[in-house]
């Protein structure tokens, strides 16, 4: 069933597919099987909706187009692909992906877009033509020729391409009339070639089609004559449904059918985040070809995202490490003065468990008031916060620099049976993972070494989707167990100072909470103590 806008829990995706015809659904199938979060936006108007049956589709011969699409929707849904009824209205580039708006007002974000919106056949303005389109007024002889074989067939030419169509139609019947007014005067050699196989040439313009309902009995000419006809072939002017891409100024190519988006063999356009497949780039693509190119594009998009993920991971590995711990107290000892990924890995690898495994209290309190969506936890440690989010309806990603911590987090998610909604990546949080998130959380982002804290938090703000939130929980001052000699690199600030340091645009951000909350905890020596947590919650407008 199509998603209703009000029921959508998140607006950010790995890939959005615009168009739910054979090309788009084929791409979505590959992406779903590749475990990509994929949304298909479909207006429900495939090009072949006027035809009762498909032909020339191996294994699906004679199947109604709608039946194939129904099966296809069921198949892609089995791999988690979601569906939204509507159409794409606009696409804008953003630093980490694309901003996509729909005709219903939804604002979505994706790392990549596949355009499979098809085209519209603009038919000649002749009374009775459009009403019979797909029934007795036909386009493709390979799709419909067998069904009208040996009948009185006509070809209504609208461009020089109609001559090629006329020669093709002769294969299915020896009673063919070509209406040539759309071409003007024919060259003698051309007329002789057509007549050589018994084709009748009629120069008088067609002004109407006659017949009961969608049946065709005759073609009415301007001079009043009527020519008996059982079916009429014509080629409308193909208009690709790609107007929403115009502001991006993508490369185009001129073809005998008009101007179309230029794509490579895998469907990629001149923008490395946008692919286009099917009739939107090739008016001659039939159902089997559309399925094939859609499949290749889906695989190509996944491969591009895989490459980007590895590039990001490598970039993180070669930056100065940053790390944020879970929201429980430091378990004894002073912070070291070493700044390296090795320190954090040794810290986790040298202990069976570093943190308590309990959710950060502030996160739980705040997230409980929000609509679940897509979340990113920076410095996730052993994953307690991410697992809690997944248990409460969020699709959550945790990032931490320690492979051991990430391994433990994933194992804990598996044990909690939330691995489908709780994912973890090894990454330096100084390089915030790309995406668009409904909630980004950074808890106790303090480090024993120099850490570009404000830069990280500004990066975190950049990946918050409109309507989403950034939650920052921090120590207002050094905790009681900390050695003052080891906190010289830490950044402590009141919530109000935190907001000022972020320097976010007030036209785009609303401060929801900026306050100090006392928290009871236990010091390393076992004594009860109270510390102050600074809480900042801001909403992107």
C-alpha positions as CSV (number, residue, x, y, z in Angstrom):
1,X,0.0,0.0,0.0
2,X,1.3,3.5,-0.7
3,X,2.5,5.5,2.3
4,X,0.5,8.4,3.5
5,X,2.6,11.5,4.1
6,X,1.3,11.7,7.7
7,X,2.5,8.2,8.4
8,X,6.1,8.6,7.2
9,X,8.5,8.3,10.1
10,X,11.5,9.8,8.3
11,X,12.4,11.8,5.3
12,X,15.9,10.7,4.5
13,X,16.9,7.7,2.4
14,X,19.9,6.1,0.7
15,X,18.1,6.3,-2.6
16,X,14.9,7.8,-3.9
17,X,13.5,6.4,-7.1
18,X,11.2,8.7,-9.0
19,X,8.7,6.6,-11.0
20,X,7.3,3.2,-10.3
21,X,7.2,1.6,-13.7
22,X,9.3,-1.4,-14.9
23,X,12.5,0.6,-14.9
24,X,12.1,2.2,-11.5
25,X,10.9,-0.9,-9.8
26,X,13.6,-3.0,-11.3
27,X,16.2,-0.5,-9.9
28,X,14.4,-0.5,-6.5
29,X,14.5,-4.3,-6.4
30,X,18.3,-4.4,-6.7
31,X,18.6,-1.6,-4.1
32,X,16.4,-3.4,-1.7
33,X,18.3,-6.6,-2.0
34,X,21.5,-4.5,-1.4
35,X,20.0,-3.4,1.9
36,X,19.6,0.2,0.8
37,X,16.9,2.3,2.4
38,X,14.9,3.0,-0.7
39,X,11.7,5.0,-1.4
40,X,9.8,4.9,-4.7
41,X,7.7,7.9,-5.5
42,X,5.1,7.1,-8.0
43,X,2.2,8.9,-9.6
44,X,0.5,5.8,-11.0
45,X,0.6,6.8,-14.7
46,X,2.9,4.4,-16.5
47,X,3.3,4.9,-20.3
48,X,1.7,1.6,-21.2
49,X,-1.4,2.0,-19.0
50,X,-3.6,2.4,-22.1
51,X,-2.8,-1.2,-23.3
52,X,-4.8,-4.2,-22.1
53,X,-1.9,-6.6,-22.4
54,X,1.9,-6.7,-22.8
55,X,3.5,-8.6,-25.6
56,X,7.1,-9.5,-26.3
57,X,7.9,-9.8,-22.6
58,X,9.5,-13.2,-22.1
59,X,7.7,-15.1,-19.3
60,X,5.0,-12.4,-19.1
61,X,3.4,-12.8,-22.6
62,X,-0.1,-11.4,-22.6
63,X,0.0,-10.3,-19.0
64,X,-1.9,-7.0,-18.3
65,X,0.6,-4.1,-17.4
66,X,-1.1,-3.5,-14.1
67,X,-0.7,-7.1,-13.1
68,X,3.0,-7.0,-13.7
69,X,3.3,-3.8,-11.6
70,X,1.2,-5.3,-8.8
71,X,3.6,-8.3,-8.6
72,X,6.6,-6.0,-8.8
73,X,5.4,-3.8,-5.9
74,X,4.9,-6.9,-3.8
75,X,8.4,-8.1,-4.6
76,X,10.2,-4.9,-3.8
77,X,8.2,-4.5,-0.6
78,X,9.6,-7.8,0.5
79,X,13.0,-6.2,0.6
80,X,11.9,-3.2,2.6
81,X,11.4,-0.8,-0.3
82,X,8.8,1.8,0.6
83,X,6.3,3.6,-1.6
84,X,4.9,7.1,-1.7
85,X,2.1,8.2,-3.9
86,X,2.8,11.4,-5.7
87,X,5.4,13.0,-8.1
88,X,8.7,14.7,-7.7
89,X,8.4,18.5,-8.1
90,X,11.9,19.7,-7.5
91,X,15.5,18.5,-6.8
92,X,18.2,20.6,-5.2
93,X,21.8,19.8,-4.5
94,X,23.1,19.8,-0.9
95,X,26.6,19.2,0.5
96,X,25.7,15.6,1.5
97,X,23.1,14.6,-1.0
98,X,19.9,15.8,-2.6
99,X,16.9,17.7,-1.4
100,X,13.7,16.4,-3.1
101,X,10.3,18.0,-2.9
102,X,7.0,16.3,-4.0
103,X,3.8,17.8,-5.5
104,X,2.2,17.0,-2.1
105,X,4.6,19.2,-0.2
106,X,6.9,16.5,1.2
107,X,10.5,17.4,1.7
108,X,12.8,14.4,1.4
109,X,16.6,13.8,1.3
110,X,18.6,11.1,-0.4
111,X,22.2,10.3,-1.1
112,X,21.2,9.4,-4.7
113,X,18.2,9.7,-7.1
114,X,17.1,7.4,-9.9
115,X,14.8,9.1,-12.4
116,X,12.4,6.7,-14.0
117,X,9.5,8.9,-14.7
118,X,8.9,7.9,-18.3
119,X,7.4,10.1,-20.9
120,X,4.1,11.4,-22.3
121,X,3.2,10.6,-25.9
122,X,1.9,13.9,-27.3
123,X,-0.6,12.8,-30.0
124,X,-1.8,14.7,-33.1
125,X,-4.9,16.8,-32.4
126,X,-7.2,14.7,-34.5
127,X,-10.7,14.0,-33.1
128,X,-11.1,10.3,-32.1
129,X,-7.4,9.6,-31.9
130,X,-6.6,10.0,-28.2
131,X,-9.7,8.0,-27.2
132,X,-8.5,5.0,-29.1
133,X,-4.9,5.2,-28.0
134,X,-3.6,1.7,-27.0
135,X,-6.7,-0.1,-28.4
136,X,-7.0,0.6,-32.1
137,X,-4.6,3.5,-32.4
138,X,-1.3,2.0,-31.8
139,X,2.4,2.8,-31.6
140,X,4.6,-0.3,-31.5
141,X,4.2,-3.1,-34.1
142,X,6.1,-5.5,-31.9
143,X,3.7,-4.8,-29.1
144,X,0.5,-4.9,-31.1
145,X,1.2,-6.1,-34.7
146,X,0.4,-9.8,-34.1
147,X,-3.1,-8.9,-32.7
148,X,-4.0,-6.9,-35.9
149,X,-2.2,-9.1,-38.5
150,X,-3.7,-9.3,-41.9
151,X,-6.2,-6.5,-41.2
152,X,-6.6,-3.1,-42.9
153,X,-3.8,-1.1,-41.2
154,X,-2.9,2.5,-41.5
155,X,0.2,4.6,-40.7
156,X,-0.4,8.2,-39.8
157,X,2.9,9.9,-40.3
158,X,4.0,12.9,-38.1
159,X,7.7,13.0,-38.9
160,X,10.2,11.3,-41.3
161,X,10.4,8.5,-38.7
162,X,6.9,7.5,-39.9
163,X,8.5,6.1,-43.0
164,X,10.4,3.5,-41.0
165,X,7.2,2.7,-39.2
166,X,5.4,2.2,-42.5
167,X,8.0,-0.3,-43.7
168,X,7.7,-2.2,-40.5
169,X,3.9,-2.4,-40.5
170,X,4.0,-4.1,-43.9
171,X,5.5,-7.2,-42.2
172,X,2.2,-7.8,-40.4
173,X,-0.3,-7.1,-43.3
174,X,-0.4,-6.7,-47.0
175,X,-3.2,-4.1,-46.7
176,X,-1.4,-1.0,-45.5
177,X,-2.2,2.7,-46.2
178,X,0.2,5.4,-45.3
179,X,-1.2,8.9,-44.7
180,X,1.6,11.1,-45.8
181,X,0.3,14.6,-45.2
182,X,2.5,14.9,-42.1
183,X,5.6,14.6,-44.4
184,X,4.7,16.9,-47.3
185,X,5.7,15.8,-50.8
186,X,7.5,12.5,-50.9
187,X,10.6,12.0,-52.9
188,X,9.9,9.9,-56.0
189,X,12.3,7.2,-54.8
190,X,10.7,7.0,-51.4
191,X,7.2,6.7,-52.9
192,X,8.4,4.0,-55.4
193,X,10.0,2.0,-52.6
194,X,6.8,1.9,-50.5
195,X,4.6,1.1,-53.5
196,X,7.0,-1.7,-54.5
197,X,5.4,-3.8,-51.6
198,X,1.8,-2.8,-52.3
199,X,1.6,0.0,-49.8
200,X,-1.1,2.6,-50.7
201,X,0.0,6.3,-50.2
202,X,-2.7,8.8,-49.3
203,X,-1.6,12.5,-49.3
204,X,-5.0,13.9,-48.1
205,X,-4.9,15.0,-44.4
206,X,-6.7,12.9,-41.8
207,X,-9.3,15.0,-39.9
208,X,-11.1,12.3,-37.8
209,X,-11.5,8.7,-36.9
210,X,-14.9,6.9,-37.0
211,X,-16.2,3.9,-35.2
212,X,-18.2,2.7,-32.3
213,X,-16.5,3.3,-28.9
214,X,-12.8,2.5,-29.2
215,X,-13.3,0.4,-32.3
216,X,-12.0,1.9,-35.6
217,X,-14.0,1.5,-38.8
218,X,-12.7,4.2,-41.0
219,X,-10.4,7.2,-41.3
220,X,-12.1,10.5,-42.4
221,X,-10.1,12.6,-44.8
222,X,-10.3,16.4,-45.3
223,X,-11.9,16.0,-48.8
224,X,-14.8,14.0,-47.2
225,X,-13.7,10.6,-48.2
226,X,-13.6,7.7,-45.7
227,X,-10.9,5.0,-45.9
228,X,-11.8,1.7,-44.3
229,X,-9.4,0.9,-41.4
230,X,-9.2,-1.6,-38.6
231,X,-6.2,-0.2,-36.8
232,X,-4.0,2.9,-37.2
233,X,-0.4,3.2,-36.2
234,X,1.2,6.5,-35.4
235,X,4.1,7.9,-33.4
236,X,3.3,10.7,-31.0
237,X,5.9,13.3,-30.0
238,X,7.6,11.9,-26.9
239,X,7.9,14.4,-24.0
240,X,10.2,13.1,-21.2
241,X,8.9,13.8,-17.7
242,X,12.0,15.5,-16.5
243,X,11.0,19.2,-16.1
244,X,11.7,19.0,-12.4
245,X,15.4,18.5,-13.2
246,X,15.7,21.6,-15.4
247,X,17.2,23.9,-12.6
248,X,20.1,21.5,-12.3
249,X,21.2,22.1,-15.9
250,X,22.1,18.5,-16.5
251,X,23.7,17.6,-19.8
252,X,21.3,16.6,-22.6
253,X,21.6,15.0,-26.0
254,X,19.6,15.7,-29.2
255,X,18.0,12.7,-30.8
256,X,15.6,12.2,-33.7
257,X,12.8,12.1,-31.1
258,X,13.9,15.3,-29.3
259,X,16.1,16.4,-26.4
260,X,16.8,13.8,-23.7
261,X,19.0,13.6,-20.6
262,X,22.5,12.4,-21.5
263,X,23.4,9.2,-19.6
264,X,26.2,6.7,-19.6
265,X,25.9,2.9,-20.1
266,X,24.8,2.5,-16.4
267,X,22.3,5.4,-16.5
268,X,24.3,8.0,-14.7
269,X,23.7,11.6,-15.7
270,X,26.2,14.5,-15.6
271,X,25.5,14.8,-11.9
272,X,27.2,12.0,-9.9
273,X,24.2,11.6,-7.6
274,X,21.5,11.3,-10.3
275,X,20.8,8.4,-12.6
276,X,18.0,8.2,-15.3
277,X,16.6,5.0,-16.9
278,X,13.8,3.8,-19.1
279,X,11.6,5.9,-21.4
280,X,12.7,9.2,-19.7
281,X,16.0,8.9,-21.6
282,X,15.1,6.4,-24.3
283,X,11.6,6.6,-26.0
284,X,12.2,3.3,-27.7
285,X,12.8,1.3,-24.5
286,X,10.2,-1.5,-24.2
287,X,9.4,-3.3,-21.0
288,X,12.2,-5.9,-21.1
289,X,14.8,-3.3,-21.9
290,X,13.5,-1.0,-19.2
291,X,13.7,-3.8,-16.6
292,X,17.3,-4.5,-17.7
293,X,18.5,-0.9,-17.6
294,X,16.8,-0.4,-14.3
295,X,18.5,-3.4,-12.8
296,X,21.9,-2.2,-14.0
297,X,21.2,1.3,-12.6
298,X,20.2,0.0,-9.2
299,X,23.4,-2.0,-9.0
300,X,25.5,1.0,-10.2
301,X,24.0,3.3,-7.5
302,X,24.6,0.8,-4.8
303,X,28.2,0.4,-6.0
304,X,28.7,4.2,-6.0
305,X,27.4,4.3,-2.4
306,X,29.7,1.5,-1.3
307,X,32.6,3.4,-2.8
308,X,31.6,6.5,-1.0
309,X,31.2,4.7,2.3
310,X,34.7,3.2,2.0
311,X,36.1,6.6,1.0
312,X,34.5,8.2,4.1
313,X,35.9,5.4,6.3
314,X,39.4,5.9,4.9
315,X,39.2,9.6,5.3
316,X,38.2,9.1,8.9
317,X,41.1,6.8,9.6
318,X,43.5,9.4,8.5
319,X,42.2,12.3,10.6
320,X,43.0,13.1,14.2
321,X,40.6,10.9,16.2
322,X,37.7,12.2,18.1
323,X,35.6,10.1,20.5
324,X,32.5,10.6,22.7
325,X,31.7,8.2,25.4
326,X,28.3,6.9,26.5
327,X,26.6,8.8,29.3
328,X,27.9,7.0,32.3
329,X,30.7,8.0,34.6
330,X,34.3,7.3,33.8
331,X,35.3,4.0,35.4
332,X,38.3,5.0,37.4
333,X,41.8,6.4,36.6
334,X,42.8,9.6,34.9
335,X,42.4,10.5,31.3
336,X,45.6,9.9,29.3
337,X,47.2,12.7,27.3
338,X,47.6,10.5,24.1
339,X,45.6,11.5,21.0
340,X,45.3,8.5,18.7
341,X,42.9,5.9,17.4
342,X,45.2,3.4,19.1
343,X,44.3,4.7,22.6
344,X,40.6,4.2,22.2
345,X,41.0,0.8,20.7
346,X,43.4,-0.2,23.5
347,X,41.0,1.2,26.0
348,X,38.1,-1.0,24.8
349,X,40.2,-4.0,23.9
350,X,41.8,-4.0,27.4
351,X,38.5,-4.3,29.2
352,X,35.5,-6.6,28.9
353,X,33.1,-3.7,29.2
354,X,33.9,0.0,29.6
355,X,30.4,1.5,30.0
356,X,27.4,0.4,32.0
357,X,25.2,-0.6,29.0
358,X,22.4,1.7,30.1
359,X,20.9,4.4,28.0
360,X,21.9,8.0,28.6
361,X,19.0,9.4,30.7
362,X,18.8,12.7,28.8
363,X,18.6,11.0,25.5
364,X,15.8,8.7,26.7
365,X,13.9,11.7,28.1
366,X,14.2,13.8,25.0
367,X,13.8,11.1,22.3
368,X,10.6,9.9,24.0
369,X,9.0,13.2,23.1
370,X,9.9,13.0,19.4
371,X,8.4,11.1,16.5
372,X,10.8,8.2,15.7
373,X,12.7,8.6,12.5
374,X,16.4,8.2,11.4
375,X,19.0,8.9,14.1
376,X,22.8,9.3,14.3
377,X,24.7,8.8,17.5
378,X,28.2,10.3,17.4
379,X,30.7,8.5,19.7
380,X,28.3,5.6,20.3
381,X,30.8,3.6,22.4
382,X,29.3,0.1,23.1
383,X,26.0,1.1,21.6
384,X,23.6,1.5,24.5
385,X,21.9,4.6,23.2
386,X,21.6,3.3,19.6
387,X,20.0,0.1,20.9
388,X,17.6,2.0,23.0
389,X,16.6,4.1,20.1
390,X,16.1,1.0,17.9
391,X,13.9,-0.5,20.6
392,X,11.7,2.6,20.5
393,X,11.0,2.7,16.8
394,X,14.1,4.6,15.5
395,X,16.3,3.6,12.6
396,X,19.6,4.4,14.3
397,X,23.2,4.5,13.3
398,X,26.1,4.6,15.8
399,X,29.6,5.9,14.9
400,X,32.7,5.3,17.0
401,X,36.5,5.2,16.3
402,X,37.1,1.9,18.1
403,X,36.5,-1.4,16.1
404,X,36.2,-3.3,19.4
405,X,33.5,-0.9,20.7
406,X,31.6,-1.2,17.4
407,X,31.9,-5.0,17.5
408,X,30.5,-5.1,21.0
409,X,27.7,-2.7,20.0
410,X,26.7,-4.8,17.0
411,X,26.7,-8.0,19.1
412,X,24.5,-6.2,21.7
413,X,22.1,-5.2,19.0
414,X,22.0,-8.8,17.7
415,X,21.3,-10.0,21.2
416,X,18.5,-7.4,21.7
417,X,17.1,-8.4,18.3
418,X,17.2,-4.9,16.9
419,X,20.0,-5.4,14.4
420,X,17.7,-4.4,11.6
421,X,17.2,-0.9,13.0
422,X,20.5,-0.5,14.9
423,X,23.6,-0.2,12.7
424,X,27.2,0.7,13.6
425,X,30.1,2.1,11.7
426,X,33.8,2.5,12.6
427,X,34.4,6.2,11.9
428,X,36.2,9.2,13.4
429,X,33.5,11.6,14.5
430,X,35.7,14.5,13.4
431,X,34.3,13.4,10.0
432,X,30.6,13.2,10.6
433,X,28.9,10.5,8.4
434,X,26.9,11.8,5.5
435,X,23.2,11.6,5.4
436,X,20.1,13.4,6.6
437,X,18.8,12.5,10.1
438,X,15.8,13.3,12.2
439,X,17.9,13.2,15.4
440,X,21.6,13.6,15.8
441,X,22.9,13.1,19.3
442,X,26.3,13.8,20.8
443,X,26.7,12.8,24.4
444,X,29.7,13.9,26.5
445,X,31.8,14.9,23.6
446,X,34.9,15.5,25.7
447,X,38.4,14.2,24.8
448,X,41.7,13.9,26.6
449,X,43.3,15.3,23.5
450,X,42.8,18.3,21.3
451,X,39.4,17.9,19.7
452,X,37.7,20.2,17.2
453,X,34.5,20.0,19.2
454,X,32.7,23.0,17.8
455,X,33.5,22.0,14.2
456,X,32.2,18.5,14.9
457,X,28.9,19.8,16.3
458,X,28.5,22.2,13.4
459,X,29.0,19.2,11.0
460,X,26.4,17.4,13.1
461,X,24.0,20.2,12.6
462,X,24.6,20.1,8.9
463,X,23.2,16.5,8.7
464,X,20.0,17.3,10.6
465,X,17.0,17.2,8.3
466,X,14.4,20.0,8.3
467,X,12.1,19.4,11.3
468,X,14.8,17.3,12.9
469,X,16.8,17.9,16.2
470,X,20.3,18.1,17.4
471,X,20.8,16.9,21.0
472,X,24.0,17.8,22.8
473,X,24.6,16.4,26.3
474,X,27.8,17.4,28.1
475,X,29.6,18.0,31.3
476,X,29.2,21.6,32.4
477,X,32.5,21.3,34.2
478,X,35.1,18.6,35.1
479,X,33.4,15.6,36.7
480,X,34.5,14.9,40.3
481,X,36.6,11.9,39.4
482,X,38.6,13.7,36.7
483,X,42.3,14.6,37.3
484,X,42.6,18.3,36.6
485,X,46.0,17.7,35.0
486,X,44.3,15.6,32.3
487,X,41.5,17.9,31.4
488,X,43.3,20.7,29.7
489,X,42.1,19.7,26.3
490,X,38.5,19.3,27.4
491,X,35.9,21.9,26.3
492,X,33.4,22.7,29.1
493,X,30.6,25.2,28.6
494,X,27.2,26.1,29.9
495,X,24.3,25.3,27.7
496,X,23.9,28.9,26.8
497,X,27.6,29.2,25.9
498,X,27.2,26.0,23.8
499,X,24.5,27.6,21.7
500,X,26.5,30.7,21.2
501,X,29.6,28.7,20.1
502,X,27.6,26.9,17.5
503,X,26.7,30.2,15.9
504,X,23.7,28.7,14.0
505,X,21.5,30.8,11.8
506,X,18.4,31.7,13.9
507,X,16.3,31.7,10.7
508,X,17.0,28.0,10.3
509,X,17.3,26.8,13.9
510,X,15.1,27.0,17.0
511,X,16.5,26.5,20.5
512,X,14.1,24.1,22.3
513,X,16.1,23.4,25.4
514,X,19.2,25.0,26.9
515,X,19.5,24.0,30.6
516,X,21.5,22.3,33.3
517,X,20.2,19.1,34.7
518,X,21.7,17.5,37.9
519,X,22.3,13.8,37.7
520,X,23.0,11.3,40.5
521,X,25.8,8.9,39.8
522,X,28.6,7.0,41.4
523,X,32.2,8.0,41.7
524,X,35.0,5.5,41.0
525,X,35.4,4.9,44.7
526,X,31.8,3.9,45.0
527,X,30.6,7.0,46.7
528,X,27.4,8.6,45.5
529,X,27.8,12.0,43.9
530,X,25.9,14.5,41.8
531,X,27.1,16.0,38.6
532,X,25.6,18.6,36.3
533,X,24.8,17.7,32.7
534,X,24.4,20.5,30.2
535,X,21.5,19.8,27.8
536,X,21.0,21.6,24.5
537,X,18.2,20.6,22.1
538,X,17.8,22.6,18.9
539,X,15.4,22.0,16.0
540,X,16.1,22.7,12.4
541,X,13.2,24.8,10.9
